[in-house]
């Protein structure tokens, strides 16, 4: 029985790995990412078909998990660009600049002037919603699995929740790919997400609020650093950055407040303030007047 259980668990893990790769493909299909045309710097706040093509390209080469190609350059796109830049020895500050365009050209043989319009990636909103929820559930399952592996406590109850989540996500993928029943695919993926989240919370235990606050503070620090880099670059290029600098100062003050609340062990308030600081940093980038 033990050997059979181990075999089944191993098979399920291997199937989930395949499913994970399939989820990446959900976001890259219908996209010929090697034909993207880029004629400008792309950064947080940029919008357009060139942004969407960049998102599709990043997803197709493994940097766009949990990123929907909507043509809006947000924090997830920024993070994916940074990872891609770092992997190829570029300055990893998240702006898809001339050096990035040149590297893209050398990697794909594409062209870097003009814009190559693409048709809408998603023509079925139910299909889109199901695909997004599948990926969210897969990410949560991976996070939950990591929590179990790292825990020294009794995780038998959490493992039961994770088993249910894995069963649900397999049903969801079958509904999506085989039956093309996108409502059922969404519902099963939603069940998988909730079961995995329950497992994550069970293992994370009493440290959940503290960890969430710490993660939020780290995200705010990253957003502020990225905003500062973007503002400095914009200032060097002659852009009006006065409003952006004011917002960045507000973000830094708010982050200081969040860190003080964290030190006082008021983790809920620390998380809220950190989220506010991150939003202010993103607003600062949007406020750059080119």
C-alpha positions as a LaTeX table, in Angstrom:
\begin{tabular}{lrrr}
\hline
Residue & $x$ (\AA) & $y$ (\AA) & $z$ (\AA) \\
\hline
Unk1 & 0.00 & 0.00 & 0.00 \\
Unk2 & 2.81 & 2.39 & 0.88 \\
Unk3 & 4.56 & 1.75 & $-2.45$ \\
Unk4 & 1.29 & 2.20 & $-4.33$ \\
Unk5 & 0.58 & 5.46 & $-2.53$ \\
Unk6 & 4.06 & 6.72 & $-3.29$ \\
Unk7 & 3.70 & 5.75 & $-6.94$ \\
Unk8 & 0.36 & 7.52 & $-7.24$ \\
Unk9 & 1.78 & 10.62 & $-5.57$ \\
Unk10 & 4.77 & 10.61 & $-7.92$ \\
Unk11 & 2.51 & 10.21 & $-10.95$ \\
Unk12 & 0.30 & 13.07 & $-9.76$ \\
Unk13 & 3.33 & 15.29 & $-9.23$ \\
Unk14 & 4.62 & 14.53 & $-12.73$ \\
Unk15 & 1.19 & 15.20 & $-14.24$ \\
Unk16 & 0.99 & 18.50 & $-12.39$ \\
Unk17 & 4.38 & 19.50 & $-13.80$ \\
Unk18 & 3.00 & 18.87 & $-17.29$ \\
Unk19 & $-0.11$ & 20.83 & $-16.39$ \\
Unk20 & 2.05 & 23.71 & $-15.21$ \\
Unk21 & 3.79 & 23.84 & $-18.57$ \\
Unk22 & 0.40 & 23.70 & $-20.24$ \\
Unk23 & $-0.77$ & 26.65 & $-18.19$ \\
Unk24 & 2.12 & 28.71 & $-19.53$ \\
Unk25 & 0.98 & 27.80 & $-23.03$ \\
Unk26 & $-2.52$ & 29.08 & $-22.25$ \\
Unk27 & $-1.11$ & 32.58 & $-22.20$ \\
Unk28 & 1.11 & 32.25 & $-25.24$ \\
Unk29 & $-1.14$ & 30.63 & $-27.85$ \\
Unk30 & $-2.20$ & 32.62 & $-30.92$ \\
Unk31 & 0.93 & 34.75 & $-30.50$ \\
Unk32 & 3.85 & 34.81 & $-32.92$ \\
Unk33 & 6.15 & 36.47 & $-30.38$ \\
Unk34 & 9.15 & 36.30 & $-32.69$ \\
Unk35 & 7.57 & 39.00 & $-34.90$ \\
Unk36 & 7.14 & 41.71 & $-32.28$ \\
Unk37 & 8.08 & 45.18 & $-33.46$ \\
Unk38 & 9.41 & 47.66 & $-30.92$ \\
Unk39 & 10.07 & 51.33 & $-31.65$ \\
Unk40 & 10.03 & 52.87 & $-28.17$ \\
Unk41 & 11.03 & 52.23 & $-24.58$ \\
Unk42 & 8.39 & 50.26 & $-22.70$ \\
Unk43 & 7.98 & 50.77 & $-18.97$ \\
Unk44 & 5.40 & 50.75 & $-16.17$ \\
Unk45 & 2.39 & 52.68 & $-17.48$ \\
Unk46 & 3.03 & 51.93 & $-21.19$ \\
Unk47 & 0.09 & 50.58 & $-23.16$ \\
Unk48 & $-0.36$ & 49.16 & $-26.64$ \\
Unk49 & 0.03 & 46.22 & $-28.98$ \\
Unk50 & 3.80 & 46.32 & $-28.61$ \\
Unk51 & 3.38 & 45.85 & $-24.85$ \\
Unk52 & 1.07 & 42.91 & $-25.40$ \\
Unk53 & 3.49 & 41.32 & $-27.85$ \\
Unk54 & 6.29 & 41.77 & $-25.32$ \\
Unk55 & 4.13 & 40.09 & $-22.66$ \\
Unk56 & 3.42 & 37.18 & $-25.01$ \\
Unk57 & 7.10 & 36.82 & $-25.82$ \\
Unk58 & 8.12 & 36.84 & $-22.15$ \\
Unk59 & 5.45 & 34.24 & $-21.36$ \\
Unk60 & 6.51 & 32.01 & $-24.25$ \\
Unk61 & 10.11 & 31.91 & $-22.98$ \\
Unk62 & 9.18 & 31.23 & $-19.37$ \\
Unk63 & 9.25 & 34.66 & $-17.68$ \\
Unk64 & 5.55 & 35.49 & $-17.61$ \\
Unk65 & 3.91 & 33.18 & $-15.09$ \\
Unk66 & 0.79 & 34.77 & $-13.64$ \\
Unk67 & 0.93 & 37.57 & $-16.25$ \\
Unk68 & $-2.02$ & 38.09 & $-18.60$ \\
Unk69 & $-1.07$ & 39.72 & $-21.96$ \\
Unk70 & $-3.46$ & 42.67 & $-21.77$ \\
Unk71 & $-1.23$ & 45.31 & $-23.37$ \\
Unk72 & $-0.76$ & 47.20 & $-20.10$ \\
Unk73 & 2.78 & 47.37 & $-18.68$ \\
Unk74 & 2.22 & 46.84 & $-14.96$ \\
Unk75 & 4.20 & 45.47 & $-12.03$ \\
Unk76 & 4.08 & 41.84 & $-13.23$ \\
Unk77 & 5.39 & 42.81 & $-16.66$ \\
Unk78 & 8.06 & 44.92 & $-14.97$ \\
Unk79 & 9.16 & 41.96 & $-12.87$ \\
Unk80 & 9.21 & 39.62 & $-15.90$ \\
Unk81 & 11.36 & 42.11 & $-17.87$ \\
Unk82 & 13.76 & 42.41 & $-14.92$ \\
Unk83 & 14.16 & 38.62 & $-14.74$ \\
Unk84 & 14.70 & 38.41 & $-18.50$ \\
Unk85 & 17.23 & 41.28 & $-18.45$ \\
Unk86 & 19.13 & 39.77 & $-15.53$ \\
Unk87 & 19.36 & 36.41 & $-17.27$ \\
Unk88 & 21.00 & 38.02 & $-20.31$ \\
Unk89 & 23.40 & 40.29 & $-18.46$ \\
Unk90 & 21.46 & 43.50 & $-19.07$ \\
Unk91 & 20.82 & 46.22 & $-16.51$ \\
Unk92 & 17.80 & 44.72 & $-14.76$ \\
Unk93 & 15.65 & 47.71 & $-13.92$ \\
Unk94 & 12.49 & 46.62 & $-15.73$ \\
Unk95 & 12.32 & 49.13 & $-18.58$ \\
Unk96 & 12.41 & 47.48 & $-22.02$ \\
Unk97 & 14.93 & 49.93 & $-23.48$ \\
Unk98 & 17.19 & 50.09 & $-26.54$ \\
Unk99 & 19.66 & 47.57 & $-25.09$ \\
Unk100 & 16.77 & 45.19 & $-24.40$ \\
Unk101 & 15.43 & 45.65 & $-27.93$ \\
Unk102 & 18.85 & 44.86 & $-29.36$ \\
Unk103 & 19.11 & 41.71 & $-27.22$ \\
Unk104 & 15.59 & 40.69 & $-28.29$ \\
Unk105 & 16.63 & 41.16 & $-31.92$ \\
Unk106 & 19.71 & 38.99 & $-31.49$ \\
Unk107 & 17.67 & 36.26 & $-29.80$ \\
Unk108 & 14.71 & 36.13 & $-32.15$ \\
Unk109 & 15.75 & 37.67 & $-35.44$ \\
Unk110 & 12.75 & 39.97 & $-35.17$ \\
Unk111 & 12.73 & 43.62 & $-36.06$ \\
Unk112 & 12.85 & 46.63 & $-33.78$ \\
Unk113 & 11.12 & 49.40 & $-35.69$ \\
Unk114 & 7.44 & 49.84 & $-36.32$ \\
Unk115 & 4.67 & 47.96 & $-34.54$ \\
Unk116 & 3.23 & 44.64 & $-35.60$ \\
Unk117 & $-0.48$ & 44.70 & $-34.61$ \\
Unk118 & $-1.85$ & 41.46 & $-33.24$ \\
Unk119 & $-5.43$ & 40.25 & $-33.09$ \\
Unk120 & $-7.01$ & 39.96 & $-29.64$ \\
Unk121 & $-5.50$ & 37.03 & $-27.78$ \\
Unk122 & $-8.79$ & 36.14 & $-26.10$ \\
Unk123 & $-12.07$ & 36.17 & $-27.98$ \\
Unk124 & $-13.95$ & 34.23 & $-25.28$ \\
Unk125 & $-14.15$ & 35.91 & $-21.87$ \\
Unk126 & $-15.16$ & 32.62 & $-20.17$ \\
Unk127 & $-12.09$ & 30.94 & $-21.64$ \\
Unk128 & $-9.91$ & 33.81 & $-20.46$ \\
Unk129 & $-11.32$ & 33.71 & $-16.93$ \\
Unk130 & $-10.83$ & 29.94 & $-16.73$ \\
Unk131 & $-7.24$ & 30.16 & $-17.97$ \\
Unk132 & $-6.35$ & 32.88 & $-15.47$ \\
Unk133 & $-7.92$ & 30.96 & $-12.58$ \\
Unk134 & $-6.10$ & 27.76 & $-13.59$ \\
Unk135 & $-2.75$ & 29.53 & $-13.44$ \\
Unk136 & $-3.59$ & 31.21 & $-10.13$ \\
Unk137 & $-4.52$ & 27.81 & $-8.69$ \\
Unk138 & $-1.32$ & 26.21 & $-9.96$ \\
Unk139 & 0.78 & 28.95 & $-8.39$ \\
Unk140 & $-1.05$ & 28.53 & $-5.08$ \\
Unk141 & $-0.57$ & 24.74 & $-5.22$ \\
Unk142 & 3.16 & 25.22 & $-5.74$ \\
Unk143 & 3.32 & 27.66 & $-2.83$ \\
Unk144 & 1.37 & 25.23 & $-0.65$ \\
Unk145 & 3.65 & 22.35 & $-1.60$ \\
Unk146 & 6.67 & 24.45 & $-0.63$ \\
Unk147 & 5.10 & 25.23 & 2.76 \\
Unk148 & 4.57 & 21.51 & 3.45 \\
Unk149 & 8.10 & 20.63 & 2.39 \\
Unk150 & 9.57 & 23.34 & 4.63 \\
Unk151 & 7.43 & 22.59 & 7.69 \\
Unk152 & 8.62 & 20.54 & 10.65 \\
Unk153 & 5.09 & 20.21 & 12.07 \\
Unk154 & 2.39 & 17.61 & 11.46 \\
Unk155 & 1.09 & 18.44 & 7.99 \\
Unk156 & $-1.29$ & 15.49 & 7.49 \\
Unk157 & $-4.40$ & 17.70 & 7.45 \\
Unk158 & $-2.74$ & 20.16 & 5.11 \\
Unk159 & $-1.69$ & 17.32 & 2.83 \\
Unk160 & $-5.33$ & 16.24 & 2.55 \\
Unk161 & $-6.28$ & 19.74 & 1.39 \\
Unk162 & $-3.44$ & 19.73 & $-1.11$ \\
Unk163 & $-4.49$ & 16.32 & $-2.47$ \\
Unk164 & $-7.97$ & 17.71 & $-3.04$ \\
Unk165 & $-6.54$ & 20.76 & $-4.76$ \\
Unk166 & $-4.44$ & 18.60 & $-7.09$ \\
Unk167 & $-7.47$ & 16.46 & $-7.97$ \\
Unk168 & $-9.50$ & 19.58 & $-8.68$ \\
Unk169 & $-6.86$ & 21.17 & $-10.92$ \\
Unk170 & $-6.57$ & 18.00 & $-12.99$ \\
Unk171 & $-10.34$ & 18.02 & $-13.45$ \\
Unk172 & $-10.13$ & 21.69 & $-14.38$ \\
Unk173 & $-7.50$ & 21.13 & $-17.05$ \\
Unk174 & $-9.47$ & 18.24 & $-18.53$ \\
Unk175 & $-12.54$ & 20.47 & $-18.68$ \\
Unk176 & $-10.50$ & 23.22 & $-20.34$ \\
Unk177 & $-8.49$ & 21.25 & $-22.88$ \\
Unk178 & $-10.64$ & 18.18 & $-23.59$ \\
Unk179 & $-14.25$ & 19.14 & $-22.90$ \\
Unk180 & $-13.82$ & 22.88 & $-23.60$ \\
Unk181 & $-16.30$ & 23.51 & $-20.80$ \\
Unk182 & $-14.82$ & 26.76 & $-19.53$ \\
Unk183 & $-17.40$ & 27.33 & $-16.78$ \\
Unk184 & $-16.57$ & 23.91 & $-15.32$ \\
Unk185 & $-12.87$ & 24.56 & $-15.77$ \\
Unk186 & $-13.17$ & 27.82 & $-13.83$ \\
Unk187 & $-15.21$ & 26.24 & $-11.01$ \\
Unk188 & $-12.76$ & 23.37 & $-10.57$ \\
Unk189 & $-9.77$ & 25.71 & $-10.67$ \\
Unk190 & $-11.47$ & 27.89 & $-8.08$ \\
Unk191 & $-11.98$ & 24.85 & $-5.84$ \\
Unk192 & $-8.32$ & 23.94 & $-6.32$ \\
Unk193 & $-7.21$ & 27.44 & $-5.38$ \\
Unk194 & $-9.32$ & 27.51 & $-2.21$ \\
Unk195 & $-8.15$ & 24.04 & $-1.08$ \\
Unk196 & $-4.50$ & 24.94 & $-1.70$ \\
Unk197 & $-4.98$ & 28.26 & 0.09 \\
Unk198 & $-6.51$ & 26.44 & 3.07 \\
Unk199 & $-3.49$ & 24.14 & 3.15 \\
Unk200 & $-1.11$ & 27.08 & 2.91 \\
Unk201 & $-2.85$ & 28.84 & 5.81 \\
Unk202 & $-2.88$ & 25.65 & 7.91 \\
Unk203 & 0.86 & 25.16 & 7.57 \\
Unk204 & 1.71 & 28.87 & 7.74 \\
Unk205 & $-0.21$ & 29.02 & 11.01 \\
Unk206 & 0.14 & 31.94 & 13.38 \\
Unk207 & 2.96 & 33.49 & 11.38 \\
Unk208 & 0.66 & 34.23 & 8.44 \\
Unk209 & 0.00 & 37.88 & 9.23 \\
Unk210 & 3.66 & 38.53 & 9.95 \\
Unk211 & 4.80 & 36.86 & 6.75 \\
Unk212 & 2.17 & 38.67 & 4.69 \\
Unk213 & 3.25 & 42.01 & 6.14 \\
Unk214 & 6.91 & 41.23 & 5.50 \\
Unk215 & 6.15 & 40.26 & 1.90 \\
Unk216 & 4.14 & 43.45 & 1.40 \\
Unk217 & 7.02 & 45.55 & 2.75 \\
Unk218 & 9.47 & 43.81 & 0.42 \\
Unk219 & 7.14 & 44.46 & $-2.53$ \\
Unk220 & 6.88 & 48.13 & $-1.55$ \\
Unk221 & 10.66 & 48.45 & $-1.31$ \\
Unk222 & 11.04 & 46.93 & $-4.78$ \\
Unk223 & 8.36 & 49.22 & $-6.24$ \\
Unk224 & 10.01 & 52.29 & $-4.69$ \\
Unk225 & 13.43 & 51.29 & $-6.00$ \\
Unk226 & 12.02 & 50.70 & $-9.48$ \\
Unk227 & 10.17 & 54.05 & $-9.36$ \\
Unk228 & 13.32 & 55.87 & $-8.26$ \\
Unk229 & 15.26 & 54.36 & $-11.18$ \\
Unk230 & 12.53 & 55.29 & $-13.67$ \\
Unk231 & 12.31 & 58.85 & $-12.33$ \\
Unk232 & 16.07 & 59.34 & $-12.48$ \\
Unk233 & 16.16 & 58.06 & $-16.06$ \\
Unk234 & 13.23 & 60.30 & $-17.00$ \\
Unk235 & 14.88 & 63.32 & $-15.36$ \\
Unk236 & 18.06 & 62.67 & $-17.32$ \\
Unk237 & 15.96 & 62.63 & $-20.50$ \\
Unk238 & 14.44 & 66.02 & $-19.69$ \\
Unk239 & 11.01 & 64.87 & $-18.50$ \\
Unk240 & 9.04 & 66.78 & $-15.84$ \\
Unk241 & 9.33 & 64.62 & $-12.73$ \\
Unk242 & 8.24 & 67.06 & $-9.99$ \\
Unk243 & 4.91 & 65.39 & $-9.28$ \\
Unk244 & 6.50 & 61.96 & $-9.56$ \\
Unk245 & 9.16 & 62.89 & $-6.99$ \\
Unk246 & 6.49 & 64.17 & $-4.58$ \\
Unk247 & 4.60 & 60.89 & $-4.86$ \\
Unk248 & 7.80 & 58.92 & $-4.40$ \\
Unk249 & 8.57 & 60.88 & $-1.23$ \\
Unk250 & 5.07 & 60.04 & 0.03 \\
Unk251 & 5.71 & 56.37 & $-0.79$ \\
Unk252 & 8.97 & 56.37 & 1.16 \\
Unk253 & 7.33 & 58.06 & 4.17 \\
Unk254 & 4.49 & 55.55 & 4.08 \\
Unk255 & 6.95 & 52.65 & 3.89 \\
Unk256 & 8.73 & 54.04 & 6.97 \\
Unk257 & 5.37 & 54.01 & 8.77 \\
Unk258 & 4.78 & 50.43 & 7.66 \\
Unk259 & 8.16 & 49.32 & 8.98 \\
Unk260 & 7.45 & 51.03 & 12.32 \\
Unk261 & 4.12 & 49.23 & 12.58 \\
Unk262 & 5.87 & 45.97 & 11.76 \\
Unk263 & 8.39 & 46.57 & 14.54 \\
Unk264 & 5.44 & 47.17 & 16.88 \\
Unk265 & 3.98 & 43.80 & 15.71 \\
Unk266 & 0.87 & 45.43 & 14.25 \\
Unk267 & 1.13 & 43.29 & 11.13 \\
Unk268 & $-2.28$ & 44.05 & 9.63 \\
Unk269 & $-1.64$ & 47.79 & 9.68 \\
Unk270 & 1.92 & 47.26 & 8.46 \\
Unk271 & 0.62 & 45.31 & 5.46 \\
Unk272 & $-1.99$ & 47.95 & 4.62 \\
Unk273 & 0.60 & 50.74 & 4.79 \\
Unk274 & 3.07 & 48.76 & 2.71 \\
Unk275 & 0.41 & 48.18 & 0.05 \\
Unk276 & $-0.30$ & 51.92 & 0.06 \\
Unk277 & 3.42 & 52.68 & $-0.31$ \\
Unk278 & 3.67 & 50.30 & $-3.27$ \\
Unk279 & 0.64 & 51.95 & $-4.94$ \\
Unk280 & 2.15 & 55.40 & $-4.41$ \\
Unk281 & 5.39 & 54.25 & $-6.01$ \\
Unk282 & 3.49 & 52.97 & $-9.04$ \\
Unk283 & 1.54 & 56.25 & $-9.18$ \\
Unk284 & 4.85 & 58.10 & $-9.16$ \\
Unk285 & 5.94 & 56.32 & $-12.33$ \\
Unk286 & 2.58 & 57.09 & $-13.97$ \\
Unk287 & 2.99 & 60.78 & $-13.03$ \\
Unk288 & 6.17 & 61.27 & $-15.07$ \\
Unk289 & 5.35 & 63.95 & $-17.64$ \\
Unk290 & 7.22 & 63.16 & $-20.84$ \\
\hline
\end{tabular}
